[in-house]
Amino acid sequence: MIQKIIFLIAAGLLWINGGYSQSSFTLTGGFNNSIFYCNQTNSEYRHSFTSNNAYLMNFSCRENLSALQKNLQVGMQLEFKQQSAWFYYEDKFPMDTTATGVNYYIRSLNLYLFPEIKVGESVKFIFSGGPVFQYIVNVKAEGKQVQRKTGSPNIESEINDKNSKEISGFCFGTKINLGIEIPIYKNLYFTFCNSYAAGFTGMKGNLSKRMKYFNCVDINISGGIVYVFNHKNWFEKE
């Protein structure tokens, strides 16, 4: 499904490409910090989340709508991201309590569609915002579980699951991005961005069922290279 969406959007951008004056491609990498939350209160279900820094890599293509507005672009971004956090939660049963402390590493593909405004001549300031679609590819879980039974010794077990089903599924949300572009040489620019992403639909999986609703807000910092080209150099004859 996500491959079809990417193909249709890419085809649309290539169609637009023939009519406007400028395009750009961007490759960036960086770090992200995920703030997780759920609908359970600690009095009902004891839990805590501690964010860890993780990483991201993305590729973006943009089309300059200079024929309509000098500083307006439209674009799409395909991003591979690893989110990470330390989770602690307790499952209570009539005769025992199971305490779990685990690091979840959530790897996902994210498709971001956006209009973008650039302000400035040489150095450009960037603002964009739009919908983001996230597909969770794989979740790795590492940690420990302790079962406390009344009148019995605690039972400890290690967690090392390379394909955990605790978090899974397809999510939809929104993303805003603030950045700057600095010229390097001719058509090459360095870009630095700070973006924020939040889900509208919760993450799926076993953990979500226990916590009623489970989601996160992402804070991303990235930097990379932008290549800009004019269409007349590619499609027009001298």
C-alpha positions in Angstrom: 0.0 0.0 0.0 2.7 2.5 1.0 4.7 1.7 -2.2 1.6 2.6 -4.3 1.2 5.9 -2.5 4.9 6.8 -3.0 4.7 5.9 -6.7 1.7 8.0 -7.3 3.1 11.0 -5.5 6.5 10.7 -7.3 4.7 10.5 -10.7 2.7 13.6 -9.8 5.9 15.5 -8.9 7.5 14.5 -12.2 4.5 15.7 -14.1 4.7 19.1 -12.3 8.4 19.1 -13.0 7.8 19.8 -16.7 6.0 23.1 -16.0 8.0 24.9 -13.4 11.4 26.4 -13.1 13.3 24.8 -10.3 13.6 21.5 -8.4 15.7 20.4 -5.4 16.8 17.1 -3.8 17.9 16.8 -0.2 19.7 14.1 1.8 19.9 14.5 5.5 20.6 12.5 8.7 20.3 13.2 12.4 18.8 12.4 15.8 15.3 12.1 17.2 13.9 12.0 20.7 10.5 10.4 21.2 8.1 11.5 24.1 5.7 8.6 24.7 2.3 8.8 26.4 -0.8 6.8 27.0 -4.4 7.0 28.5 -3.7 4.9 31.6 -3.0 6.7 34.9 -0.3 5.4 37.2 -3.0 4.6 39.9 -4.7 2.3 37.4 -1.6 0.9 35.6 1.9 1.7 36.9 4.1 2.8 34.0 6.9 5.2 33.0 8.7 6.1 29.7 12.2 7.5 29.5 13.2 8.8 26.1 16.5 7.8 24.5 18.2 9.5 21.5 17.8 7.6 18.3 18.6 8.3 14.6 16.9 9.1 11.3 17.8 9.3 7.6 15.7 10.9 4.9 15.5 11.9 1.3 13.3 14.8 0.0 12.4 16.2 -3.4 10.8 19.6 -3.9 9.2 21.6 -6.7 9.4 25.4 -6.8 6.0 26.9 -7.6 7.7 30.1 -8.8 5.0 30.5 -11.5 2.5 30.9 -8.8 4.5 32.3 -5.8 8.2 33.0 -5.7 9.0 31.4 -2.3 6.5 28.5 -2.3 7.4 24.9 -2.9 5.7 21.5 -2.6 7.5 18.3 -1.8 7.6 14.8 -0.3 10.0 13.2 2.0 10.7 9.5 2.6 12.3 8.9 6.0 13.8 5.8 7.8 13.7 6.4 11.6 14.6 4.5 14.7 12.7 5.6 17.8 13.9 4.4 21.2 12.7 4.6 24.8 13.0 2.8 28.1 9.6 1.5 29.2 8.7 0.3 32.7 5.2 -1.1 33.4 3.5 -3.5 35.9 0.8 -6.1 35.0 -1.2 -7.0 38.2 -2.9 -10.3 38.6 -4.9 -11.7 41.6 -1.8 -13.6 43.1 1.2 -11.9 41.5 2.6 -8.8 39.8 4.8 -8.9 36.7 7.2 -5.9 36.4 8.8 -5.3 33.0 11.7 -2.9 32.2 12.6 -2.9 28.5 14.2 -0.8 25.8 12.1 -0.8 22.7 13.8 0.1 19.4 11.1 1.1 16.9 12.2 1.1 13.2 9.7 2.7 10.8 9.3 4.2 7.3 7.7 7.7 7.2 6.1 9.5 4.3 5.8 13.3 4.7 3.9 15.5 2.2 4.2 19.3 2.6 4.0 22.8 1.2 7.1 24.8 2.1 7.9 28.5 2.4 11.4 29.9 2.0 12.4 33.4 3.0 15.7 35.0 2.1 18.1 35.6 -0.8 21.4 33.9 -0.2 20.7 32.3 3.2 17.1 30.9 3.3 14.9 30.3 6.3 12.4 27.4 5.8 9.0 26.5 7.2 6.9 23.5 6.2 4.0 21.5 7.6 1.7 18.7 6.5 0.6 15.1 7.0 2.9 12.2 7.8 2.2 8.5 7.4 4.2 6.0 9.5 4.6 2.3 8.9 6.4 0.4 11.7 8.7 -2.1 10.0 10.4 -3.8 13.0 10.5 -3.5 16.8 13.4 -4.8 18.9 13.0 -5.3 22.6 15.8 -5.8 25.2 15.3 -5.9 29.0 14.2 -7.8 32.0 10.9 -9.1 33.5 10.3 -9.9 37.2 7.4 -12.0 38.4 6.6 -11.4 42.1 4.3 -14.0 43.6 2.9 -13.8 47.1 4.9 -16.1 49.4 7.3 -17.2 46.7 10.7 -16.0 45.4 10.8 -13.6 42.5 11.2 -15.1 39.1 13.5 -13.2 36.7 13.7 -13.6 32.9 15.6 -11.8 30.2 13.8 -10.2 27.2 15.7 -10.3 23.9 13.1 -10.2 21.1 14.3 -9.1 17.7 10.8 -9.0 16.2 8.5 -7.9 19.0 4.8 -7.6 18.5 4.3 -5.2 21.4 4.3 -2.2 19.1 3.2 -2.5 15.4 0.9 -1.1 12.7 0.3 2.0 10.5 -0.1 5.5 12.0 -1.1 8.9 10.7 -0.1 12.3 12.0 1.2 15.7 11.3 4.7 17.2 11.1 6.1 20.8 11.1 9.6 21.7 10.1 11.8 24.7 10.7 15.2 25.1 9.0 17.8 27.1 7.3 19.7 26.7 4.0 23.2 28.0 3.6 25.0 28.2 0.2 28.2 26.1 -0.2 29.1 26.2 -3.9 27.0 27.0 -7.0 23.9 24.7 -6.7 24.9 23.0 -3.4 23.5 24.1 0.0 23.9 22.9 3.5 20.6 22.6 5.4 19.9 22.3 9.2 16.4 21.4 10.4 14.4 21.1 13.6 11.1 19.2 13.2 8.2 18.1 15.4 5.9 15.2 14.6 2.8 14.0 16.5 0.4 11.1 15.8 -3.3 11.5 15.3 -3.9 7.7 15.4 -2.3 5.6 18.1 0.3 2.9 17.7 -1.1 -0.6 17.6 0.1 -3.8 19.2 -0.1 -5.6 22.6 1.3 -2.7 24.6 -1.4 -0.4 23.2 -4.2 -2.8 24.3 -2.9 -2.7 27.9 -2.4 1.1 28.0 -5.8 1.9 26.2 -4.1 4.3 23.9 -0.4 4.7 23.1 1.4 7.3 21.0 4.3 9.7 20.9 5.6 13.1 19.9 8.9 13.2 18.1 11.5 16.0 18.2 14.0 15.7 15.3 17.3 17.5 14.6 19.0 16.8 11.2 21.5 18.2 8.8 22.5 17.5 5.2 23.0 18.5 1.6 20.6 20.2 -0.9 21.1 20.1 -4.6 19.1 22.7 -6.7 18.7 22.7 -10.4 16.9 24.8 -13.0 14.6 23.0 -15.5 15.7 25.0 -18.5 19.2 23.4 -18.2 17.6 19.9 -18.4 14.6 20.3 -20.8 15.3 23.4 -23.0 17.6 23.5 -26.0 20.0 26.4 -26.3 
